[in-house]
């Protein structure tokens, strides 16, 4: 698979990347098909109250993030494909217990929470192993193209998955969407298995030690390039996700939007994700990664404040769609450039621990901010809480790197554990 780099040369991503990309696409589609399925099962099947749904949303992510902390060092010096296959199979098996228990009439909230925690833990482990394997599989000059294609696939799944998932929920119920999601994890595992067994085991140069648990955070916080990106990424994602439940309450409650209108307001702007992910690589080739990160990072912070002005009817729906379109387009330009930069700046023997630490911090921060903004929304109302998050987001560009930093010399970066990818 030949791809242009910087508009001049072409780099082969390789047949194995194509297979890994396909496995990623299947898994992403299943995830978005079953979007919010746990919450829907809690409400529609178990008749849970708002407190239980909030516990399911925040506690499962927080506990899953905590459980994933020791898995980063454990995964770092193991072959990544078996780790990804195991994470897929664990998620598949855990999810399948829900329709099985429902069919037997024994499904309870405790089991739903336990499955959510297990899936969250496997998610973090899979993501860390996937990023490390991607760095080993794709040459540095092709990383931005690879991450752009993965980002485009994510947004395609985001556009198609929720509407189809909503139709499945309407016809068959939310438990069925979980079963379909479980099947996509199985297909993903089979796709990764098709990559073959040819993956060298990473070599450990030092004996295992307790400090391995903190190595990911140590690398991030001591890197002049990664530290500001880490702070910006965690804050922006946390603040955006924290307002999502409040916006749902505002639109479906006082403003009186129908569920299909609410879904439409977020489905259509996802097309901006396809546009942004296509623009990321040519923009970076023309203007440089640093300028693209700063520009897209500033622009994406400007849109969420507009959600505080949503009103009823068609004009209010238009406000949400315009704000979300701007946010998603800018974020989808930022994300693949950021992902490529993060992999480029991380030595091969620390990628898994770094990505695990990043993911753990992001999920824990999102859970904490979601709970905090839920309380704030209760005290001052959802619109005021959304406005407060929008104002804070306007300040997040201050955390972005102000100037480019030198890249580590090739001699200082350990070689990738896999050789050059085969030609496609």
N, C-alpha and C positions, 0 to 999 in steps of 0.2 A: 504494500500500500504506500504509494509515493505521495508525499505532501510537500508543498512549498514552504520554505523557511526564509523569513525576511525578504520574501519576494524574489529571491535570486536562485538559491540552491534548493534541492529536494532531498528529503530524508525518508528512508523506509521505516514505517512503524512496525511492519511485520505481520505475518498471518496470526501469530499468537495474540497480538493486541486485538485483532479483529474478533477473535473468539472471546477474549476477556470482555471486550466492549459489548458483545451480544449477551453474555451472561449478566453483565451489569444492567443492560436494557430490560431484560426479562424481570429481574429483581425489582428495578425501579418502577416498572409498570404495575407489578403486584402490590407494591407498597402504596402507590397512589390510588389504585383501585380500592384498597381497603382503608383509605384515609379516614381517620376518626372512628374506625370500626370498634375499637375497645369502648370508647365513650357511648357509641350507639348501642352496643350490647348492654352496657351498664344501665342505660336509660330505658331502652325498649324491651329488653328481655328480663333484666333483673330488677327493673323499676327502682333504680338507685336515685338518691336525692342529690342535690347540688354539692353537698359536702363530700359525698363519696366520689362523685365524678371529679371534683377538684383533687382529692387524694390520689385517685387513679392517674391523673395527668401529671401531677408534680412528684409524688413519692416514687412512682415507678421509674421515672427518669433519674431522680437523685440517687436512689438505691442502686439502680443499674450502673450509673457512673461510678459510684463508690466500689462496686464489685469488680468493675473493669480495671481499676488502678493496678493491681498486681499482674494483670494479663499482658500489659505492654512489655515489660521486661521478659516475661515468659515467651512471648511471641517473637521478640526481636531476633533471637538466635535459632529460630526454627524455620523450616521451609514454609513459605507463606501460602502456597496453594492448599496443602492439607488443612491449615488453619481456617482459610476461607470456606473450604468445603464443610468442615466441622461446624462453623458458625451458621452456614446455610441449613445444614441438617438439624442443628439444635433448634433454630427458629421454626423450621418446618414441623418438627415433632411437637414442639411446645404449642404452636398454633392449632395443630390437629386435635389436641386434647380438648379444645373448646367445643367444636361441633360434636365430638364424641360424648362429652359430658352432657351437652345439651340434649342429645338424642336419648340419653339414659335418664334425663330429668334430674341430674345431680349438679348442674352447673351453679356455682356460687361466686360471690364477689371476691372471696379470698383466692380462689383459683384464678380468676381474671387478673387480679393484681399480681399474683406470682408469675403468670405467663408474661405480663407486661414487663416486669422486672427482668425476667430471663431474656426476653427479646431485646430490651434496651442494652443489656450487657453484651449480647452477641452482636448487636449493631455496632457498638464501639470497637469491639475486637475485629470484626470484619473490615470496618473502615480503615483501621490502622494497618492491617495486613494488606489490604488492597492498595493503599497508597505506597507502601514499601515495595510491593511487587510491581506496581506501575513504574516506579523509578528504576527498578532493575531491568524491566522489560523494554522500556522506551529510551532512546538516546536523549541526552539533555536538550539537543536542538529540536526534538520533536515533542517535548513535554507540553508546551503551550497548545499545540494542535490536538494532542491527546486529551488534555483537560477541557478544551473547548468542545470537543465532540462528546465527552461525557456530560458536560453542562447542557448541551443541546438535547441530549437524550433525556436528561432529567426533566427539562421543561416540556418536551414532547409528552412524557409520561404524566406530567402535571396537568397538561391541557386535556388529555384523553382519559386519564384514570378516574378522577372524581365523578365526571358525568356518567361514565359507564358503571362505576361503583354505585352511584346513587340509583341507577336503574336496577342493578342487581339487588340492592337493599329493598327497593320498592316491590320487586317481584318475589324475592326469595328470603329476604331478611338479612340482617347484618352478619349472622353466623356463617352464612354461605360465602360472603366476601372474605372472611377469615380463611375458610377452606381453600378458596382460590389463591389467596396470598401465600398460603403454605405450599401450594403446588408450584408457584413461581420460584420459591426458594429451592425446591427440589430440582427444578429445571436449571436454575443458576448453578447449583452444585454439579450437575451433570455437565454443564458447559465448561466449568473450570476444570473438571476431571478430564475433559477432552483436550485440554492444553498439553496433556502428557506428563510423565514423571520427571522430565529433564529439568530439574531445578536444584542446583547445588545447595548444600546446607551451609548457611552463613557460619563463619568461624568466629568463635569467641576468643578474644585475645587476653581477657582478664577473667579471674575467678568470679562467680556470682557473689554479689554483695547487696546489703540492704539498700545502699544508695542507688541501686539500679531503678528502684521505684520512682526516684525523683529526677532521674537523668533527663527525661523528656522536658520537664519544667525548667531544669537547670540550663539546658541548651537554648530553650526559647528565651528565657529571661536574661541570658548573657549575650544574646545575639543582637547587635545594633539594628539589624535589618528585620528580624522576626519579632522582637519585643513590641514595637509599636503596632505592627500588623495584628499581633495576638490580642492586644488590648482593644484595638478598634473592632476586630471581628467579633470578639466575645460581647462587647457592649452593644454593638449594632444589632446583632442577631437576637440577643436577649431582650432588648427594648422593643424590637419589632414583634417578636413572638409573644411578649407579655401583654400586648394590646389586642392580640387576635381574639381572645374570648370576650373582651369588653366590646369590641366592635360588633361581634355576633349578637351580644345582648342588646346593644343599642339598635342595630338594624332590625332584628327579629322581634324586639319588644316595642319600645316607645315609637319607633319610626314605622312600624307595621309592614316591613317588607316580607313578601312571601319567601319560603325556602328556596324556590327556584330562582327568584331574583337575587337572593343572597349568593347562591352558587354561581350565577351568571356574572355577578360583579367581580368575582375572583377568577373565573375560568377564562374569560376573554382577555384580561391583561396578561395572562401567562404566555400569550403569543409574543409579548415583548421579550420573554426569556429566550425564545428561539432567535429573535433578531439580535439581541445582545450577545449571545454566545457565538453567533456567526461573525460579529464585528470584532470580537476581542482580539483574535490573532492579527488581522490586518492593521488594527489600530496600534497594537503593541509593536508591530514591525515598523510602522511609520513614525511613531512618536516615542517609543521606548516604554518599557514596563512601568518605570517609576511614574512618568507623567500620566499614563492611563490609570494607574492605581489611585493617584491623588485626585484626578478629575472625576473618575467614576465614583470614588469614595465620597467626594464632596456632594456630587449631584444626587446620589441615592439617599443621602441624609436629609435632603430638602423636601421630599415628597410626603412622608408620613404625617407631618403636621397638618396637612390639608384634610386628613380624615376627621379632624375635630369639627369640621364645618359641614359634615354630611347632614342633609335634611331629608324630608320625606319625598316620595314620588320620583318621577323621572330625573329631575335635576340632582337630587341626592344620589341616585344610582350612578349618574354620570360623574359626580365628584369622586366617588369611590373608585370607579373604573379608571379615571384619568390618573388619580394619585397612585393606584396600584400599578398601572401601566408604566409610569415613570420610574417608580421604585424598582420594579422587576427588570425593566430594560437596563437600568444602570447597574443593578446588582449582578445581572448575568454577564455584563462586560467585566465587572470587577472580579468575580469569583474564579473563572479559569486562569486569569493572569495571576491572581493571588495564589491559587493552588500550585501553579507551575513554579512561582517564585519560592514558595515554601519548600517544595521538594528540592529545588536547585540549591537552596541555602542549607540543607540538612544532610550531613554525611550519611552514607548508606547504612552504617552500623547503628544509627540512632533514629532512623525514620519511624519505625513502629512505635517506639517509646514517645517520640515527639508528637506523632499524630494521635496516639492514645491520650497523652496529657492534654493536648489541645481539645479533643472531643469531650473528655471528662469535664474539663473546666467549662466548656461551652454549654454542655447539657445541665450541669449543676447550676450555672449562672442563670440560664433560661428558666429552670424550675424555681429558683429563688425569686427572680424578678416577676415571674407569672403569679406566684403566690402574693408577693408584695403589691403588685398592681391590682390583683383581685381585691385585696383589702382596701386599697386606695379608691378603687371604683365603688366599693360599698359605702365609703365615707363621703366622697365628694361627687359621686356620679360617674358613669362611664365616659361621658364626653370630656369632662375635665381631666380625668386620668389619661385619656388618649392624648389630649393637648399637652399634658405634662411630659409624656414620653416623647412627643414630637419636638418639644423645645429642647429636651436633653439630647435628642438625636442630632439637632443642629450643631451641637458642640463637639460631636464625635470626630469630625475631620481634624480637629486639633491633635488627635492621637496618631494620625497617619505620619509615616516617615516624611520629613521635610526635604531631604536631599538623598540622592542615590548613595548607597554604601558599596564599598568594594566587595566583589565576590571572592570567596576563598579560592586560593590557587589550587589547580588540580592535584598538586602533590600533597596538599593538606587534607584532601577528601579521599577516604578509602574507596577502592573500586566497588562497583555494584556487584552483588553476589552472583549475578547471572551474566553471561557473555552477551555479545551483540545479538540483537534479535534477527531471526532469519528473514530473508526477503519474502515478500508476498508474491 
